[in-house]
Amino acid sequence: MTGHSTDVPFGSAAMEALPEGRREAVRSPAPHPASGSAPAPEPPRFEDVYAEHFPFVWRSVRRLGVDASAVDDVVQEIFLVVHRRLAEFEARASMKTWLFGIALFTVKQHRRTLRRKPAQLGGTAAMDPDVDHVRDASERGPHEHAAQREAVRTLHALLDELDDDKRAVLVLSELEQMTVPEIAEAVEANVNTVYSRLRAARRELDAAVARHRARDAHGAHTNEREP
């Protein structure tokens, strides 16, 4: 899979990844709302939303459990939905919470589709968007880059131990620094439910981290004893 830079504006590599029919749909301007006595505010421009929020959507898709090899396809599907629905955005919530809601729904659809398909053997290695699609990737040395890739893999493995609901609120709270009301809007749950899920997610993550460290310590001790 060819990675996309988060600095690339809509219309270059990401646009070329779409089938021709979808490219034309994305290029078409969104319909204007019906005129009335008080004109409705203009919706955000799709190109601006894409350029500003592509990294957030990409990170969210990966952190919600989509395999790195499928992230590109899922992200493109999300932005096709965004393009179709952008005129509906009324700014009652932030753009990020609105986008996360679409991403969460699309990821669930993707995972349901995978469950209906037979498992595929093999596959190709894919870059991880949390590491390979950041703005300063070229500024890091090879050792620092390798260490960060390993840390990200560990993070995703730990997140995999949470169920979907706990995973979503933890990603938004701990990794995206959203407030609880924003998270509630994004996942369509009430505030008390979000607090409950966060407490449970943090407990489960702490336990997963402890198990991971114990496995690492056991492996290091075993290696030291080998001749």
N, C-alpha and C positions, 0 to 999 in steps of 0.2 A: 504494500500500500504506500502511496506517496503522501507524505505528510503535508499539511497546509500550514503556512505561517499564520500566526494570529495577527500579524500586521498587514496581511494582504487584503485590500478592499474587495467588496463583492464585485464580481465581474471578471476575475482572472481565473486562478486555478480552481477555486471553488465553483465558479460558474461553469467551467468546462467539464466538471465532474458530473453535471446534470445531463440527462438525456435531452435531445434537441427540443422535444415538445415542452419539457419542463423549463428549459431555458427561456423559451418565448413567454411562458406564463409568468416567470419571475420578472422578465423585462417589462411586462405590461404594467402600466400604472394602475394603482388601486382606484376603484370607482369612488367618485366624490359623493358625499352624502346628499340626500335630496335637499334642495334649497327651501328655505322657509323664511319667516320674518326675522329670525335671529340665526345667522349662519353658524353651523357647528364649527368648533375649532379644528384646524387641520390636523390629521393624524401624523405621527412621526414618519419620517421618510424611511422606507425599508433599508436603503443603503446605509443610513446612519445607524439604525438599530443593529444591523449585521456587523458593521465595522466596530462598534463599541462593545457589543455583548457576545461576539463570537467566542472569545476565550472563556467566558463564564459558562456558556452553554456547553462548550466542549468539555470543560472540567467536570461539570455536573453530570453529563452523560457517563463519563468514565467512572466517576465516584458513585454513581447509582448502580454500578455493577455490570455495565455493558463491556464485553470483551474488547480489548484495544483494537483488534482486527475489524470490528464492526462499528466503531465510534464514528467514522467518517460518514457511513450511510445513514446512521441514526440522526446525526447532526443535520445533514442535508434535509432529511424528512421533517425535522423540527422547523427549519427555516422555511420550508415550503408551506407548512401550516401557518407560521407567523405571517408570511406574505399574504395568504388568503384572509387572515383574520385581523390584520393590523388596523383596518378601519374601525374595528369594534373596540379597540383599546380606548378606554375613557379616563385613564390616569387616576382612577380611584385607588389603585395600588401602584407600587413602583414597577417600572419596566422589568426589573430583575425578577420580582415575585411572579409577574404575569408569565414571563418566559419560563421560569422554573415549573410552573403549573403545566405548561404545554410539554416541556421536556419530560416531566414525571409521567404524564399520560402516554407519551410516545414510547418511552422506555418500557413501560408496562406492556404496551401492545407488542413491542419488539420481542420481549421475553416470552409472551404467550405464543407468538409465532414460532419461536425457537422450540418451545416444548412440543409443538405439533409436528416438527420436522425430525427425521432421523438424525442421530448424531453423525457428524462428518469427521472422518479420520484425517489426520495430517493438518494441513493449513500452513500459512506463512507467518513468519514472525512480523509483528507490527510494532511501530513505535508507540510509546505511551504518551498521550497528550499532556499529562501533568508535567512531564519532563521535556519532551521534544518540541512542544509548541508554546514555549515561553519566550519573551522578548529578548532576554539576555543569555539565551542558550549558547551563542557563539563566544561569549565572554568568559565562560567557565573553562577551567582546565580539564583534561580527561579524567583525572582522579576524582575531582569534585563532582563532575558530571556522573561518573559511575556510582559514586556514593549516593547522590541524589536519586538516581534511578532505583537503586536498591531500597532506599527509604520509601519511595513512592510505592514500589511493589509490596513492601511490608504493610504500608497503610491500607492498600486495597485489599490485601489478604485479611487484615483485621476487620475492615468494613464488611467483608463477605460473611463474617460471622453474625452480623445483625440482620434482623428481618427488614423488609422494605420500608416499613413505616418508621422504624427507629433510625434506619440508615439515612433516610431523607432529612429528618429534623437535625440529626447530628452533623451532616454535611453542611447544612445551611447555618447552623449555629457556630460550630467550631472552626469550619474551614472558610465559610463565606462571611462570617461575622454579622449575620442578620439578627434583628431583634425577634423576640417571640411573637409579637403581633404580625410582623412581616412573614415569619415562618407559617403562622396560622393561615394567613391569606394564601401563601404559595401552595400549601398542601391541603387546603380546604378543610381545616379542622378548627375546633375552638381552642382558645388559649390554654385552658386547663388541660386539654388533651395533649397539646404540644409540650407543656411542662412535664406531664407524666411520662411521655415518650422520651423526652430528653433525659430525665433522671434514670429511666431504665436503660437507655442507650449508653449513658456514661458508665453505669455499673457494669454492663456487659462488656464494654470496650476495655475498662480497667482489668477485668478478669482475663480478657483475650490477650492484653499486653503482658500480664503476669505469666500466662502460659507460654507466650512467645519467648519471653526472656528466660524462662526456665529451660525451654528446649535449646536455646542458644548456649546457655551455661553448661548444660549437659553435653552438648556437642563439643564445646571447647575443652571440657574436662576429658572427654574420651580421646580427643585428638592429642592432648598432652601426654596421655598414658601410652599411646602407640609408639613403637620404636621407630 
